[in-house]
């Protein structure tokens, strides 16, 4: 089993940390993992993206052009990466600020309005965990308790008090993700 | 003691492995994409734990000359930088090689020439393997292709450096430096208490002075010195060649690639195989000494060989020398910080069939 995931959006949305938590929790389940960020000027104010690979085998290229899953969190990234999903793959996007919605017919498209939900939950910083929860609903590769463990390991201790909110966000994400096509 | 499992960036892995390998001192100057090494070491403050000194020098030339001084005292010392910073260090590196001192230099390569870009590249192959500084010398060059190897090669580099009294370079790139993977860390090792007999530690009455210098004004004596270090390189070529093969047993087409490019090529081999193309990969782990003998052996069965590098084609020259006309050798690469995708590499392979 190999799952090749792209997460893309604005810098500051928690893209890189979401990828890191995903990689960390996959590692806890004995998967091979790689986490390859875009770094440098792209990150400062512009778009940020990270490639996460989870596999039962040794991982070859950490740099990819085609992905099993793309998690897209802004319009620029949608325009850039919609074509990068493998045929038969899956695209998850947040509808917030999207004016041109995904159009491909050969992939599964899911929408998760995580930004809106995070605002409603008065917990904007758990936005990325809502998205991650949605993803894990569709691809249950990793157990929630390992994600929590991943959070514990990757967050500095002063943020550990936020873990219960993150858990709530994960579960909420699982509830609100919805499929748009067949 | 159990090995410890962590999820780390390549840069962090180098820093942590250095502490655990019992390194005596690190001297460096920050530059993207390897600043995490110095940052990690500063934060870890290993002086408290192992006595390892971590110092931010005022410049790269200062850092490499601190390495020169520490190495002359028989200590395990290292520096790290990225391409433009490594260029600044070349004078010191040539002196260290001339004075036959062990040390570790890590280059987390970014795209050049000049200040270039902060994105990953492999365009410092010539500089690392063919000199860089002046004079007839070689570094022993290790090319990690994973975060695990970033950690493992620190200890290996020091073992080799002290075995041959020669500087060793880890030639990495921005992708491996910035990427996170899982890594098994070795337990902490104490710093060496006994120093090598050649170290300049003060002259006791029981022996002659130890002299560390790269200056030798008598040409006949200096020729002898050159012959001695050349003999050392021949020994390295005999004993230290390291490489890894991937699906070469029945291959008709061969990729030669190291570091990040080797990872990309491994995927390209998998993609090619699903289309019925018998592709394989040889990954040099030591770039100097180069696995010429093995490439020469493999070349006879190959219809075509492609050297894949993130450069305009540098290692391809060594591949051609190794293949020695047995089959056609071409280069494929991207430059200036662009990483080729497995699909692009596969397309290039298909154009040769």
Interface residues (C-beta under 8 A of the other chain):
Chain A: X20 X23 X24 X27 X32 X33 X34 X35 X36 X37 X39 X40 X41 X59 X60 X61 X62 X63 X64 X65 X66 X153 X154
Chain B: X5 X7 X32 X33 X118 X119 X174 X175 X178 X179 X180 X181 X182 X260 X263 X264 X266 X267 X268 X270 X339 X341 X342 X343 X344
